[in-house]
């Protein structure tokens, strides 16, 4: 059985920042970070990450 990975809030924020910087394609960034590509997009859309539709409502 594979143990579930846990990532710190700082790691998630940095990953989203790198994704927003568009220095590399999301697929290459995910490989470099050792995560799935869709995980980057989930973190970006999560409340409190500063971007995406969900964070617009959390700022109110």
C-alpha positions in Angstrom: 0.0 0.0 0.0 1.3 3.4 -0.9 1.4 6.0 1.8 -0.3 9.3 1.1 2.0 12.3 0.5 1.6 15.4 2.6 2.8 18.8 1.4 3.4 21.9 3.5 1.5 25.1 2.8 4.7 26.7 1.8 5.4 24.0 -0.8 1.9 24.4 -2.2 2.2 28.2 -2.4 5.6 28.0 -4.1 4.3 25.5 -6.6 1.3 27.7 -7.5 3.7 30.7 -7.8 5.9 28.8 -10.2 2.8 27.7 -12.2 1.6 31.4 -12.4 5.1 32.5 -13.5 4.7 30.3 -16.6 8.4 29.7 -16.8 7.8 26.0 -17.6 4.8 24.0 -18.8 2.6 22.6 -16.0 3.5 19.1 -16.9 7.2 19.7 -16.7 6.8 21.6 -13.4 4.8 18.7 -11.9 7.5 16.2 -12.9 10.2 18.4 -11.4 8.3 18.7 -8.1 7.3 15.1 -8.0 3.6 15.6 -8.1 0.7 15.1 -10.5 -0.1 18.0 -12.9 -3.8 18.1 -11.9 -2.6 18.6 -8.2 -1.1 21.9 -9.3 -4.4 23.1 -10.6 -6.3 21.9 -7.5 -3.9 23.9 -5.3 -4.3 27.0 -7.5 -8.1 26.8 -7.3 -8.1 26.2 -3.6 -9.3 29.0 -1.3 -6.5 31.1 0.1 -4.1 30.5 -2.7 -4.6 34.0 -4.1 -5.9 33.0 -7.5 -8.8 31.2 -9.1 -12.5 31.7 -8.6 -12.7 30.2 -5.1 -10.3 32.7 -3.7 -12.4 35.6 -4.9 -15.2 34.7 -2.5 -12.8 34.0 0.4 -11.5 37.6 0.3 -14.9 39.1 1.0 
